[in-house]
Amino acid sequence: MAGIFYDFHTHTFFSDGDLSPSELVYRGKVAGYRAIALTDHCDLSNIDFVVKRMCVVSKVLSKEYGITVIPGAELTYVPPRIIPETIMYARRLGAKIVVVHGETTVEPVPPGTNYAAVKGKADILAHPGKLEAEVARIAAKNGVLLELTTRRGHKLTNLRVAQTAKKCNAKLVINTDTHTPENIMDTVKFKKLVKQAGLTLGEIDKIRSNSIELIRKKGYTEKW
């Protein structure tokens, strides 16, 4: 699987990333990406603007660069009580992949965010930190993917997330949470994540299948 990457959690300068959507997508293509989602940070203050822009640019870049580009959003520090309705709102605006910024151990994310994300049926719960079994079981039931990440700080709990997900039959996905060119996935980062999370070859293949399944579920096909 090295050299073939799927990344459903990235940021452009429409939130706190360094790159334009076009540069991010093209750099991903060069790095071996087959699909990429543009998921800038959103809350109710900017979600309308950001998602609509990503919908427009994703179609253009997918056509021009020959890579599957998916418009999305990462709901970030949204109050847990309104996360489910905000997920639905993001989808009505056109977000095909809705990520929720999980309760990472390196940021003061509101308690209850992980639970609200899986109950609200987000597509991906990002860097869920000290993932609880109850949350993982709900994620498994609701088809929410749990993220393993290469992002500094957030990646410290990859092993726990992987172990809890496996015990609860929840599905995993590998993302980068890219903010800068240096964050884009490569073989070295991928191998480090695999080792850190204690993944077997069979589990890596399953995660790849989860990524392909998500792409198809959203009505897309891989481009290569």
C-alpha positions in Angstrom: 0.0 0.0 0.0 3.0 2.3 0.3 2.9 4.9 -2.4 -0.9 4.7 -2.8 -2.6 7.1 -0.4 -6.1 8.2 0.4 -6.5 11.3 2.6 -9.9 12.6 3.9 -8.6 15.2 6.3 -6.7 18.2 4.9 -6.7 22.0 5.3 -6.1 24.9 2.9 -5.8 28.6 3.4 -9.6 28.7 3.6 -8.9 27.9 7.3 -5.5 27.4 8.9 -3.6 25.6 6.1 -0.7 27.1 4.1 -1.7 26.0 0.7 -4.4 26.9 -1.8 -6.8 24.0 -2.7 -5.1 23.7 -6.1 -1.6 23.5 -4.8 -2.6 21.0 -2.1 -4.4 18.7 -4.5 -1.6 18.8 -7.0 1.1 18.1 -4.4 -1.1 15.2 -3.2 -1.3 13.9 -6.8 2.5 14.0 -7.1 2.9 12.2 -3.7 0.8 9.3 -5.0 -2.7 10.2 -3.7 -5.7 8.6 -5.4 -8.3 10.6 -3.5 -8.2 13.7 -1.3 -10.9 15.5 0.7 -10.7 19.2 1.3 -12.0 19.6 4.9 -11.2 23.0 6.2 -12.1 23.9 9.8 -15.7 25.1 10.1 -18.2 26.2 12.7 -21.5 28.1 12.2 -19.5 31.3 11.5 -18.0 30.2 8.3 -19.4 26.8 7.2 -21.7 28.3 4.4 -18.8 30.1 2.7 -16.2 27.3 3.1 -18.3 24.3 2.0 -19.7 26.2 -1.1 -16.2 27.1 -2.2 -14.9 23.6 -1.8 -17.8 22.2 -3.8 -16.9 24.5 -6.7 -13.1 24.0 -6.6 -13.3 20.2 -6.1 -15.1 19.6 -9.4 -12.6 21.7 -11.3 -9.5 20.2 -9.7 -10.8 16.6 -10.1 -11.2 17.2 -13.8 -8.0 19.1 -14.4 -5.6 17.0 -12.3 -7.1 13.5 -12.7 -7.5 12.8 -9.0 -10.6 12.3 -7.0 -11.2 15.5 -5.1 -14.0 15.5 -2.5 -15.6 18.6 -0.9 -15.9 18.4 2.9 -15.7 20.1 6.2 -14.1 19.5 9.6 -16.5 20.7 12.3 -14.1 22.1 14.9 -15.0 23.1 18.5 -18.7 23.0 17.6 -20.7 22.7 20.9 -21.5 19.0 21.3 -25.2 19.5 21.7 -25.5 20.9 18.2 -22.9 18.7 16.4 -25.6 16.3 15.0 -27.6 19.1 13.4 -24.4 20.8 12.2 -23.4 17.6 10.4 -26.7 17.5 8.6 -26.4 21.2 7.7 -22.9 20.6 6.3 -24.3 17.9 4.1 -27.2 20.1 2.9 -24.6 22.7 1.9 -22.8 20.0 -0.2 -20.1 18.6 2.0 -19.6 15.0 0.9 -17.3 14.1 3.8 -18.0 15.5 7.2 -15.2 15.2 9.7 -15.5 16.1 13.4 -12.5 17.4 15.2 -12.3 14.8 18.0 -11.2 15.0 21.6 -7.5 15.0 21.0 -5.3 14.9 24.2 -3.3 17.9 23.1 -6.2 20.4 22.8 -9.1 21.4 25.1 -11.9 20.1 22.9 -15.3 20.2 24.6 -16.1 16.9 26.5 -18.8 15.0 24.7 -17.6 15.9 21.2 -16.6 12.3 20.3 -20.0 10.9 21.5 -21.9 13.6 19.6 -19.9 13.0 16.4 -20.6 9.2 16.3 -24.3 9.6 17.4 -24.7 12.3 14.7 -23.2 9.9 12.1 -20.3 12.0 10.9 -18.2 10.3 8.2 -15.0 10.5 10.2 -14.2 11.1 13.9 -10.7 12.7 13.7 -7.9 12.0 16.2 -10.4 10.9 19.0 -7.7 10.8 21.7 -8.5 8.6 24.6 -11.2 6.8 22.7 -13.8 5.1 24.9 -15.2 1.7 24.1 -18.8 3.0 24.1 -18.0 5.6 21.5 -16.2 3.0 19.3 -19.2 0.7 19.5 -21.5 3.4 18.4 -19.1 4.3 15.6 -19.2 0.7 14.5 -23.0 0.7 14.5 -23.4 4.0 12.7 -20.6 3.4 10.1 -18.4 6.2 11.4 -14.7 5.8 10.6 -12.2 6.4 13.4 -9.0 8.2 12.4 -5.4 7.2 12.8 -3.3 10.3 12.0 0.2 11.3 11.1 -0.4 14.8 12.6 2.0 15.8 15.4 0.5 15.6 18.9 -2.7 14.0 17.7 -0.8 10.9 16.7 0.2 10.1 20.3 -3.0 8.2 20.9 -2.9 6.2 17.6 -2.2 2.9 19.4 -5.1 3.3 21.8 -7.5 4.3 19.0 -6.4 1.3 16.9 -6.7 -1.2 19.8 -10.1 0.2 21.0 -11.5 0.2 17.4 -10.4 -3.4 16.8 -12.0 -4.6 20.1 -15.3 -2.9 19.2 -15.3 -3.8 15.5 -15.2 -0.2 14.4 -13.6 0.8 11.1 -10.4 2.8 10.9 -9.1 5.2 8.3 -5.6 6.8 7.9 -5.4 10.6 7.4 -2.8 13.3 7.6 -4.7 16.4 8.9 -2.4 18.3 6.5 -1.8 22.0 7.1 1.6 22.4 5.4 3.4 20.8 2.4 5.5 18.8 4.9 2.4 17.1 6.3 1.5 15.4 3.0 1.7 11.7 3.2 4.7 9.8 2.0 6.1 6.3 2.5 8.2 7.3 5.5 5.3 8.8 7.4 3.1 5.9 6.5 5.5 3.3 7.8 5.9 5.2 11.0 2.2 5.4 11.6 1.8 1.7 10.9 4.5 0.8 13.4 3.1 3.2 16.0 -0.4 1.9 15.7 0.7 -1.7 15.7 -1.1 -2.6 12.5 -0.7 -5.8 10.6 -0.6 -6.2 6.8 -4.1 -7.5 6.9 -5.3 -4.5 8.9 -3.6 -2.2 6.5 -5.4 -3.8 3.6 -8.7 -3.5 5.5 -8.1 0.2 6.1 -7.4 0.7 2.4 -10.7 -1.1 1.7 -12.5 1.3 4.2 -11.1 4.3 2.2 -12.3 2.9 -1.1 -15.7 2.0 0.4 -16.1 5.6 1.6 -15.2 7.0 -1.9 -17.8 4.8 -3.6 -20.4 5.5 -0.9 -20.1 9.2 -1.7 -20.6 8.5 -5.4 -17.1 8.9 -6.5 -14.6 6.6 -8.3 -10.8 6.5 -8.0 -8.9 8.3 -10.7 -5.4 7.0 -11.8 
